Amino acid sequence: MAPEGTRSPGSDLGRFKKGAFRIAMAAGVPLVPIVIHDAGRVLPQGGWIMRSGVVNVSVLAPLETNDWSLDALDQKVEEIEAAYRLELSRR
């Protein structure tokens, strides 16, 4: 699931929504953050035709959710969003 809930306009990372995180927490399954780099170069938002190009993908370490609580969910989402932003800044 995309943590932004939808495709973000432009190339900036959008704010994360909590739905995917709540589902993982309720199911007691780990989250595996997958960061997609430069997808907008291959298929710009609103585009219908894909362009030739390279899209890099970073798979971050799985995050256990079985000890998460609703009280701490906002903080967890912020931490994961920060990890995405850090990974995106590396390329």
The 8 nearest C-alpha neighbors of each residue, nearest first, counted from 0:
[[1, 2, 19, 4, 3, 18, 20, 5],
 [0, 2, 3, 4, 5, 19, 6, 15],
 [3, 1, 15, 4, 16, 0, 19, 17],
 [2, 4, 15, 1, 16, 5, 13, 14],
 [5, 3, 2, 1, 16, 6, 15, 0],
 [6, 4, 3, 7, 1, 2, 13, 8],
 [5, 7, 8, 3, 4, 44, 1, 13],
 [6, 8, 13, 5, 9, 12, 11, 3],
 [9, 7, 6, 10, 44, 11, 13, 12],
 [10, 8, 11, 7, 44, 39, 43, 12],
 [9, 11, 12, 39, 8, 7, 37, 38],
 [12, 10, 9, 13, 7, 8, 84, 14],
 [11, 13, 7, 10, 14, 84, 3, 9],
 [14, 12, 7, 3, 11, 15, 8, 6],
 [15, 13, 3, 16, 12, 80, 2, 7],
 [14, 16, 3, 2, 13, 17, 80, 76],
 [15, 17, 3, 2, 18, 4, 14, 19],
 [16, 18, 20, 19, 21, 15, 76, 2],
 [19, 17, 21, 20, 16, 22, 2, 4],
 [20, 18, 22, 21, 17, 0, 23, 2],
 [19, 21, 23, 17, 18, 22, 24, 76],
 [22, 20, 24, 18, 19, 23, 25, 17],
 [21, 23, 25, 19, 24, 20, 26, 18],
 [24, 22, 26, 20, 28, 21, 25, 27],
 [23, 25, 27, 21, 64, 22, 26, 20],
 [26, 24, 22, 27, 23, 21, 28, 65],
 [25, 27, 23, 24, 28, 22, 65, 21],
 [28, 26, 65, 24, 25, 64, 23, 29],
 [29, 27, 23, 26, 64, 24, 30, 63],
 [30, 28, 63, 62, 64, 61, 31, 23],
 [29, 31, 62, 61, 32, 63, 23, 28],
 [30, 32, 61, 33, 62, 60, 59, 29],
 [33, 31, 59, 58, 30, 34, 61, 60],
 [34, 32, 58, 57, 59, 31, 35, 56],
 [33, 35, 57, 56, 83, 58, 36, 32],
 [36, 34, 56, 55, 33, 57, 38, 37],
 [35, 37, 55, 38, 54, 56, 34, 87],
 [38, 36, 39, 40, 54, 35, 55, 41],
 [39, 37, 40, 41, 54, 36, 42, 35],
 [40, 38, 43, 42, 37, 41, 10, 44],
 [39, 41, 38, 37, 42, 43, 52, 50],
 [40, 42, 50, 39, 38, 49, 52, 51],
 [43, 41, 49, 39, 40, 46, 38, 50],
 [44, 42, 39, 46, 40, 45, 41, 38],
 [43, 45, 46, 42, 39, 8, 9, 6],
 [44, 46, 43, 47, 42, 8, 48, 6],
 [47, 45, 43, 44, 48, 42, 49, 39],
 [46, 48, 45, 49, 42, 43, 44, 50],
 [47, 49, 46, 50, 42, 41, 43, 45],
 [50, 48, 42, 41, 47, 51, 46, 43],
 [51, 49, 41, 52, 42, 48, 40, 43],
 [50, 52, 41, 49, 53, 40, 42, 54],
 [53, 51, 41, 50, 54, 40, 38, 49],
 [52, 54, 55, 51, 41, 37, 38, 40],
 [53, 55, 37, 38, 36, 56, 52, 35],
 [56, 54, 36, 35, 53, 57, 37, 38],
 [55, 57, 35, 34, 36, 58, 54, 33],
 [58, 56, 34, 33, 59, 35, 55, 86],
 [59, 57, 33, 32, 34, 56, 60, 31],
 [60, 58, 32, 33, 57, 61, 31, 34],
 [59, 61, 31, 62, 58, 32, 30, 33],
 [62, 60, 31, 30, 29, 59, 63, 32],
 [63, 61, 30, 29, 64, 31, 60, 32],
 [62, 64, 29, 65, 30, 61, 28, 66],
 [63, 65, 24, 67, 29, 66, 27, 28],
 [64, 66, 27, 67, 63, 24, 28, 29],
 [65, 67, 64, 68, 63, 24, 27, 71],
 [68, 66, 64, 65, 24, 71, 72, 69],
 [69, 67, 70, 71, 72, 66, 24, 65],
 [68, 70, 72, 71, 67, 73, 21, 24],
 [69, 71, 68, 72, 73, 67, 74, 75],
 [72, 70, 68, 69, 74, 73, 75, 67],
 [71, 73, 69, 75, 74, 70, 68, 76],
 [72, 74, 76, 75, 71, 77, 70, 17],
 [73, 75, 77, 72, 71, 76, 78, 70],
 [76, 74, 72, 78, 77, 73, 79, 71],
 [75, 77, 79, 73, 78, 74, 80, 72],
 [78, 76, 80, 74, 75, 79, 81, 73],
 [79, 77, 75, 81, 76, 80, 74, 82],
 [78, 80, 82, 76, 81, 77, 75, 83],
 [79, 81, 77, 83, 82, 78, 76, 84],
 [82, 80, 84, 78, 79, 83, 85, 77],
 [81, 83, 79, 85, 80, 84, 86, 78],
 [84, 82, 80, 86, 81, 85, 87, 79],
 [83, 85, 81, 87, 82, 86, 88, 80],
 [86, 84, 82, 88, 83, 87, 81, 89],
 [85, 87, 83, 89, 88, 84, 82, 34],
 [88, 86, 84, 89, 85, 90, 83, 36],
 [89, 87, 85, 86, 90, 84, 83, 36],
 [88, 90, 86, 87, 85, 84, 36, 83],
 [89, 88, 87, 86, 36, 55, 37, 85]]
